[in-house]
Amino acid sequence: MAFYSYIFSANYKNFFDKLKSVAKKENKNFYKLVLDTGYCTFKYGFGLTDYLNYQLYNKSKKERKKYVSTKTENKFYETVSPSLYKKRYTIKPDFLADFKDFTKRDFIVPREGEYNQFEDFLNKHDTFISKPYDGLGGADVKKEHTNQIIDRKEYFNNAIKNRIFMEEVVQQHHEMNKLCEKSVNTMRIMTFNDHNTPRIIWMGLRVGNGVNDIDNFHAKGMGVNIDINTGKLVGDAIDKDLNKYEVHPVSKVKFDGFQIPLFEDAKRMVLEASLKSDKILVVGWDVAISENGPVIIEGNRRPGFDLVQVLSGGRMDIIDDVMKSANQKL
């Protein structure tokens, strides 16, 4: 039911505008594409953005079956990462506290009667990141400068009202700064706790566009594949509009072959963190490389397959592998 609620609440005007552009670019009949979208929705469970992101209009039936649809993704996560246990991951301050051995940074949750603790946090940090307790896709995440807060008590009260918390800024490793220094560029590492033997099932790097302070794919950032054995980037970067970049548009650093520092340390860290995740079997860890080593920014109970499949093509093999090992069926 949740999938069809998503379908009926979609922004159809925006979708049809983009579909018209596709029809013109690909020299295809617009009305046939509309019908094909409907077919993909009800036959396979693809969402409207799936149809565009995965360029399903150019895929055969055999190729389409290799892609994880929104409907399949929903069923998959409810099986291996049930919503009953989601609070540990969706409430970000709870996550930071619970996984403090891996997040390794200071944070403050403004609460009534605790203004002095808020003042202490501001006095310790010239800059900080403000976030909603339970935001998605980097929405409303801001880098703040303490000296620009004119009225601290007003800021404090607004944070309580809007469920905003603050955390220490991660000082990114100098090698990662070469790629893009405007944002902290994070690895998305998906792990599967396979009967208390955790393993990595996919990884990629998200890179800021050099303008925004965050690297999220949904905030005009880019994604690029990582070689799971070497920690080197593989191929070109791609943004959400499917534009490809051989080099970063601002730093001009080439993506293919770029070596992520402290890569083996990062792998060991997420595998250890995965052992603490006994109810949520599949987690997408966002990992930054700081000057002092890798740190986990957050854990995602439902890491989306959009970035994964835009970079790697259809990845039903991940679903099949996990379900087989978990002795579960969708």
Secondary structure, DSSP 4 states (H G I P E B T S, - for coil): -HHHHHHHTS-HHHHHHHHHHHHHHHT--HHHHHHHHHHHHHHH---HHHHHHTTGGG--HHHHTTSPPHHHHHHHHHHHS-GGGTHHHHSHHHHHHHTHHHH---EE---TT-HHHHHHHHHH-SEEEEEETT--TTTT-EEEEGGG-S-HHHHHHHHHHTTEEEEEPP-B-HHHHHH-SSS--EEEEEEEEETTEEEEEEEEEEE--SSSS---GGGT-EEEEE-TTT-BEEEEEEETT--EESB-TTT--B-TTPBPTTHHHHHHHHHHHHHT-SS--EEEEEEEEETTEEEEEEEESS--SHHHHHHHS--HHHHHHHHHHTT---
